Amino acid sequence: MNLEQAHNVYFIGIGGIGMSALARYFKAKGLTVGGYDKTKTEITDALSDLGISIHYEDNIACVDHTFLDKNKTMVVYTPAIPKSHKELHYFQSEGFDVKKRSVVLGEITNLTFCLAVAGTHGKTTTTSILGHLLNECDVEVTAFLGGISENYDSNLIINGTEVTVVEADEFDRSFLTLSPDYACITSMDADHLDIYGDASSLTASFEAFSKKLKPNGKLFVRNGLPIKGITYGIEDDSDYSVKNLKIINGSYVFDVKTPHRLLENFKFNLPGRHNLSNALIALAMSVEYGLPQPQLAKALASYKGVKRRFTYQIKSDDLVFIDDYAHHPEEINAVHQAVREMYPDKKVLAVFQPHLFSRTKDFAMEFAKALSKFDDIILLDIYPARELPMEGVTSQWLLDKIENPNKKLVEKSDLVANIKASDAFVVLTIGAGDIGEEVKHIKKALSLAS
């Protein structure tokens, strides 16, 4: 079944950030959309508000009869769903058209001018900046985001179908379903070793992705990565480089050297060199697409960020509370750099929820080293996501490797009390699990206490 033949789309795992963007897209196209997820969240609530029917029990009896017509229904699932899932097994065994999320994304983007953002870190922020730049420059664009944009309060920007912007996700090698016109690679640090086995296999997958470009396509790579393309970097000799960098009132102000000329006077409001690098590659791809500097500068200055990417929850003279999705050691290092750059003399408490037993095991020493840089550290138990526990791999095991003595492991039920007892000026919550659901409780408690 091609996309034009589908009348109904049913999502298994509809609450996932990539899945929910597709659900919004098909709903906006006028199709009947519904789905299952195991947990009720702010994302599923937002989808329900759009008129999308969602249930939370893995039971085919809960599926609306509309979606049981195999001639009109396409079923989309995320690889995070276990193979034992009853609804997934039903749709597959009954001959429905069942597709992975990445395959559907590939089919949507294949007939458009596609700009794809790949990398083990930076995909979501870069994609949201790029989608915002194109949208603000009046390009007919649809952007599928891996996070909720602060500018649009959505993980979908839809302003036409001529151009698509997508995250090219290396997990499960999903990005190999794409054939972009422009693509960038922001980073290639070892990750998802539960899928790839070792770093060399991950690198090989990125090399395979770089060969998926359409004829005459353009590949952009961060300077220093072992893949050839148009390079970008900060204050270096890259093809696209940040020059004349200053920090004014908490914002980056800079020029951009391109292969042909110097583009002057950009302003970017997100802290951290990693975010500045993300802004640069989004600008580079936009410039190559043909967008003019004045519009790009205005658009970049209006960019507000992505929820849970260095998101300020409280910003007062007495207290700062920041929430971030970082779940890899290099991402934690980037958050640390940003915090120290903005608050160089202040005490920082980092609250971290490890994500996946396998990732914690593979990068235990790197996590310990990154977390030790903060003044105080609180660990929560490991969020398992799609995994079963691994013997010996626990948050206490990780905590024992952290050299900083100002550390503790706490239960989630005791988290707010422990944070309130801290005298840190900056409170930072970090992680990709359900720690994001705790943010509103922490914010409320700290607001009442201040």
Secondary structure by P-SEA (a helix, b strand, c coil): cccccccbbbbcccccaaaaaaaaaaaaaccccccccccccaaaaaaaaabbbbbcccccccccccccccccbbbbbbcccccccaaaaaaaaaccccccaaaaaaaaacccbbbbbbcccaaaaaaaaaaaaaaaacccccccccccccccccccccccccbbbbbbcccccccccccccbbbbcccccccccccccaaaaaaaaaaaaacccccbbbbbccccccccccccccccccccccccccccccccbbbbcccccccbbbbccccaaaaaaaaaaaaaaaaacccaaaaaaaaaaccccccccccccccccbbbbbbccccaaaaaaaaaaaaaacccbbbbbbbbbccaaaaaacaaaaaaaaacccbbbbcccccccccccccccaaaaaaaccccccccccccaaaaaaaaccccbbbbbcccccccaaaaaaaaaaaac
